């Protein structure tokens, strides 16, 4: 009888918070099978609809057909955090599932997410300050759905962390949800990695190399990048006939076109505005996680009223 390999743990987000790095590290553990493709997105039909990477159960499960002999099977789809239906759909699929959530300063998340969307062809407004407030429909610039409206949550919807984490706590139970702060992951990736293994009931594998994964990138030419990602049929046919040559040409063009570099500093005035907007959300997240996040407000003081409320809450807690 054919054995169906089902994932039993899910890295559910947030985007641009270290999920790709954790996915990569866990994929190297001898007892873990991670999905062939990061971001299968199968359980996010309410958010991405038909634009998911996996829209059928058969295609989704094919991500795990190499899991023989592994004691844990996992995947990572950051859109699951914004999805309202994903937690229950995951549990219906595997009632024993565990969830790993990685979060980051929401201002940094949306700034990094904008850069990623521009690079991937789902955002045409290249100036972040304009894109964040824009209500206009975005259209896919390449691929099988070219010209169709982009199905992805708005930047604000991506970063409702307290609400999103609470949804997983309510569905899974706190003991089956492991929350990681990106700050901790950057400072001590080895310690965070081992706490994840402990959460999964696995022994450390002696990993000492925690290289930077998925660093910020920019395309010199977005048009060329779109062609690389979704080449015309004629080029695709040549790639199938001469796969090695196709890989070499693609790698050469990518080396020329893709630049890995730090994002420019966010405009200070706009950052102050965002920090004020996100202050109530950050305070809600503090209460949910039971730890202070004052360091996320590093560019400007918070509104006096919000600060007084925060200090009063601290005082009441201490008493």
N, C-alpha and C positions, 0 to 999 in steps of 0.2 A: 504494500500500500504506500502511495506517495505521501510523504510527510510535508505538511504545510508549516513553513517557518514563519512564525508571527513575532513581530517586535514586542518586547515586554517593557522597554523604557523609551521615553520620548524626550528629546531636548526641544522644548516648545517655544523658545525665544528668550528675550526680545532680540530684534535684529540689531546688528552692529554692536553686540555685547560680548563677543568672544565665543559664540556658538560654533563657528567654523573651526576655530582652534581646538575646542574641546572635542568636537566630532573627530578631528584628525588624530588627536592624542588617543582617544578611546579606540579608534580603529586599529591602532597598533598593539592593543592589549591582546595577549594570546587567547583569552577566554571570551572575547567580545567580537561579535559580528555587527558592523555598522552598515547601513543601507548603501548599495552601490552608488546611488545618487543622493547627495545632500539636498534637502528640500523636496521630498516627494509630494508634500502638500495635500495628501489624499483626504485628510479629515478637515479640510477648510473649504468645503463647498459653499458655505454661506458667505465667504469673503471673496474667493477667487473664481468660483463657479467652474465653467468649462476651460478656463485658462490655467488650471492646476497642472503641475507636471505629471501627476498620476490621477486619471479620472476613472479608471476601472480597477476593481480589486485584483484582477489578474496582473495588470501592469504593476500595481503597487507591490504585490507579493513577490514579483520577479526581482525586486531589489534585495531580497534576502535568500535567494536560491543558493548562496554560497555559505550558509550558516551551519552546515553539518559539523558537529563536534564542538560547537561553541555553547557556553552555558548562559550567556546573555546576548540578546539581539536588540539593537537600538536604531533609531533614526533621529534626524534633526530637521524640523521645519519651523522656521521662526514665525510664520503666519498663524500657527496654532494659538499663540498667545492672544492675538486680537480676535480670534474666532469665538463666537458665543456658543457654537455647537460642538466644537472640537473636543472639549473635555468629556462630555457624555458619549460622543461617538467613539472616542478612543476606548472608554471603559466598556461600551457595548461590544467592541471588537475584542478586547482583552481585559477582563475584569481584574486581573492581577497587575495591571500596568502601573508603572511609576513615572513621575514627571520631573524633569530638571528645568528650572527657569533661571535664566541669566538676565540681570537688569543692570542698567547703567544710568548715569545722569541723563534725564530725558532730553535736555537741551543738546547734549552731545549725540544722543541717539538720532534725533531728527536731522541734525546737521550732517552726520555721517550717512544716514539713510538717503538724504537728498543726493549726495555725491554718488552713491551706488545706483540710484535710479537714473541719474543722468547717464552714467556709464553704460547701464544695461538697456537703455532705450525706452524706458517707461516714463521719463520726465523730460519735457522739452524746454522747460523754463530753467535756464542754467544759473540764474541768480537766486540763491537760497531765500533771501529776504522776501523776494517777490513770490517765489513758488509756495512758501509756507502759507501765505494769505490767499493765494489764487484759488478761486472756486471753479474755474473753467475745467472742462473735461480734457483729460490727457488721452492721447491715442498712441497705440503701439507703432513704432517706427520700422519694425522689421519682424521677420518670423511668420509662422503660419497664421497669426491673427493680425497681421499688419493692417493698419487703418481702423482697427476696432478700438472702442474705448478700453482703457486700461482698467482691469479689475483688481484694485488693491486699495487698502484703507488709507485714508488721509493721514498726514503726519500726526495730527492730534490723536486720532483713533489708535495709532500704533503705540502710543505712550501713556495709556490709562493704566499704569502698572498696578496700582492698589486694587482697582476693580478686577483686573484680569487675573492677578494672583489669587485674590479672594475666591474667584470662580473655580480655580483649580483646588484650593483648600476645601471648598464646599463639596466638590465632586469627588475628589480623590481621598480627602482626609489629609491633615497636615503631615502625618507620619510618612506619607507616600509622595510628598512633594519636597524637593530639595532646591532651595533658592540660593543663588550665587550672585554676589555683587562683582561687577566687572573690575572695580577698584582692587578688590582682594585678589582676583585672578591675575591682574597685571603685576601686583607686588610680589605675590607668592604662588605662582602657577603650580608648583610641585605640591604644596600643601593642599590647595583647592582640588587638584587632580586626585590626590589620595582620599580626600573626604568624599569625592564622588564615587570612587571605587568602594569605599566603606558603605556608602548608601546603597550601592548595587550588590553588596555582599561578596565582593571580590577582594583578592589579595593584591597588594602593590606588585607591579611588574618590573620595578627597578628603573623606570624611565627617568632620565636626568636631562634630556634635551627637550626644552619647551620653546621651540623656535616660533617667531612671529608668523602668523598665518592670516591670509586675507587682508593685508595692509591696504591702505587707501591707494586707489589707482585712478589715473585720468587717461583718456584717449586723446591722442593728438588730433585724430580725425574720427568723429562719431560715425560718419558715413562708412568709413573703412571698417570700424569696429562692428557695425551692424552687418556688413557683408561677411565678416569673419564668423560672426555668430550664426547667421542664417544665409549661407551662400546660395546663389541662383542654382537652378536645377542642373544646368550644364556643368558648372564647377563641381557640384555634388557628385555628378556621374563620373567625372574624372578622378575625384578623390577615391571613389569605390574601385576604379580600375587600377589606380596607382596609389594605394593607401600610404606607403612609406614616404613617397615624394610629397603627397598632400600634407602629411604631418610636418614634414620639414619646412615646406613653404609657409604653412600656417604659423609655425613657431617663429620663423624668421620675420614675418610680417608683424606678429604680435610683439616681438622684441623691439621693433621699430616704433610701433604705434602706441603701445601701452607704457605709461610712465608711472612708476611707483614713487609717490611723494607725500609728504604731510599736507593735510588741508590747511589753507590759509586761516589765520585766526578769525573767528567770527566777529563781525562788527560789534564793538563794545556796547553801543547804545542799544542795538537790537538784542544782544545777549541779555542786557539788563531787563528789557521788556519781557523776554521769554522767561527769565528767572522769576519775575514777579507773577507771570501767568501760571507758572508751574508750581509755585510755592505751596498752595493748598494740596496739590497732588503729592508733592514730596513729603509733606507733613503726614498725610494719610498713610503713605508707604512706611514712614518711620514707625507709626503706631502699629502697623500690621506686622512689621519685621522685628520690632523691639530694639532698634538701634538708631543712633543719630546719623543724620546725613547732612549736617551743617556744611561740610566741606564741598557740597555740590553748589553752594551759593558763594562762589569765590570771586566773582567779578564786581558785585555790588551789594549793598545792604538790602535786606528785605523790607517790604513795607512795614511801618511801625506797628500797625494793627496786627499783622500776621506774626510779627516778632513777639509782641506782648502775649498773644494767644499761645505761642509756642513755649515761652518762658513760664507762663501760668500752668500749662500742662505738665511741664517738667517739675515744677514746684509741688503740684498736687501728687504726682507720682512718687516723689521723694518722701512725701508725708504719709 
